Each structure stands twice: as C-alpha cells, then as structure tokens.
Amino acid sequence: MRVLFASLASVGHTYPLVPLAIATRDAGHEVHFAAGEEVHAPLAAHGLRPFRPAPSAPRSWSCPRGPTSSPTPTPSAPRAPGCAFSPTS
C-alpha cells in the first residue's frame, strides 16, 4: 500500500509523524512525505521520501470570513474552493 504523510514545514508538525511513518515503512508499505523543504533533510535521513507539495492556493481562493460566513456548512450554499464551510447570505 502507498501511504502519504503530509505536514507543515515545521519540526513541531513534522517530527511527531516520523515514528508512525517509519513504522508504516517497516511494515512493508511505500511511504512518501509531503512537507516543506525546511524538513526534507531529517525526513530523507530516515528514508521517508520527502517532496515539496504544490504551492498554496492563490489568495483569491481564500474562504470568506466575517459576519457573512457560517462555521456550519449549508447544503443550499455553494462552498468556496478549499473551504470547510459555506458562505451564508
């Protein structure tokens, strides 16, 4: 099985996943690790195949915020790309 671990490019987000990724690899699975280049060296040292994911979405794709947004999705309202909630009218 192929397993992808993904993390922000900080040691606080990446390092806790390393033991799980190593155990997954040692169990015979193909492991890859998507993270920023800042943590590639320690990941590669453990054989975890790090790569840099695509850059973030443009700012224009950001979720709407403020008084017109709702934290709860509503089926009738379309979701903005990458948002966990839908804007309300």
C-alpha positions as CSV (number, residue, x, y, z in Angstrom):
1,M,0.0,0.0,0.0
2,R,1.2,3.6,-0.7
3,V,0.9,5.9,2.3
4,L,1.3,9.7,2.1
5,F,2.1,11.7,5.2
6,A,1.6,15.5,4.9
7,S,2.8,18.2,7.2
8,L,3.6,21.8,7.5
9,A,7.2,22.7,7.1
10,S,8.0,22.9,10.8
11,V,9.6,20.4,13.2
12,G,6.6,20.7,15.6
13,H,4.2,19.4,12.9
14,T,6.6,17.0,11.1
15,Y,8.6,15.3,13.8
16,P,5.6,13.7,15.6
17,L,4.7,11.9,12.4
18,V,8.2,10.4,11.8
19,P,7.8,7.4,14.1
20,L,4.5,6.5,12.6
21,A,5.9,6.9,9.1
22,I,8.9,4.7,9.9
23,A,6.7,2.0,11.4
24,T,4.5,2.2,8.3
25,R,7.5,1.8,6.1
26,D,9.0,-1.0,8.2
27,A,5.6,-2.8,7.9
28,G,6.3,-3.1,4.2
29,H,4.4,-0.1,2.8
30,E,5.6,2.5,0.4
31,V,5.8,5.8,2.3
32,H,6.1,9.4,0.9
33,F,6.1,12.6,2.9
34,A,4.8,15.9,1.6
35,A,6.3,18.8,3.5
36,G,8.2,22.0,3.0
37,E,11.9,21.9,2.2
38,E,12.9,23.0,5.7
39,V,12.3,19.5,7.0
40,H,13.5,17.4,4.0
41,A,16.9,16.6,5.3
42,P,15.8,14.8,8.5
43,L,13.0,13.0,6.6
44,A,15.4,11.9,3.9
45,A,17.8,10.7,6.6
46,H,15.1,8.3,7.7
47,G,14.3,7.2,4.1
48,L,10.8,8.8,4.1
49,R,11.0,10.2,0.5
50,P,10.1,13.8,1.2
51,F,8.9,16.1,-1.6
52,R,7.6,19.6,-1.7
53,P,3.9,19.8,-2.4
54,A,2.4,22.4,-4.8
55,P,2.3,26.0,-3.6
56,S,-0.7,27.2,-1.7
57,A,-3.8,28.3,-3.5
58,P,-3.9,31.9,-4.6
59,R,-5.2,34.4,-2.0
60,S,-8.3,35.0,-4.2
61,W,-9.4,31.4,-3.4
62,S,-9.5,32.0,0.4
63,C,-12.6,31.3,2.3
64,P,-14.9,34.2,3.1
65,R,-14.6,35.5,6.6
66,G,-16.5,37.9,8.8
67,P,-20.2,38.4,9.6
68,T,-21.4,36.8,6.3
69,S,-19.7,33.4,7.0
70,S,-21.0,30.5,8.9
71,P,-18.9,27.7,10.5
72,T,-21.6,25.2,9.6
73,P,-22.0,24.0,6.0
74,T,-25.4,24.6,4.5
75,P,-26.4,22.2,1.6
76,S,-28.0,25.1,-0.4
77,A,-25.0,27.3,-0.4
78,P,-22.0,26.6,-2.7
79,R,-18.7,26.0,-1.0
80,A,-15.7,28.1,-1.8
81,P,-12.8,26.0,-3.1
82,G,-10.9,24.5,-0.1
83,C,-13.4,25.7,2.5
84,A,-14.9,23.6,5.2
85,F,-17.9,25.9,5.4
86,S,-20.2,27.7,3.1
87,P,-21.0,31.4,3.0
88,T,-24.5,32.4,4.0
89,S,-26.5,35.1,2.5
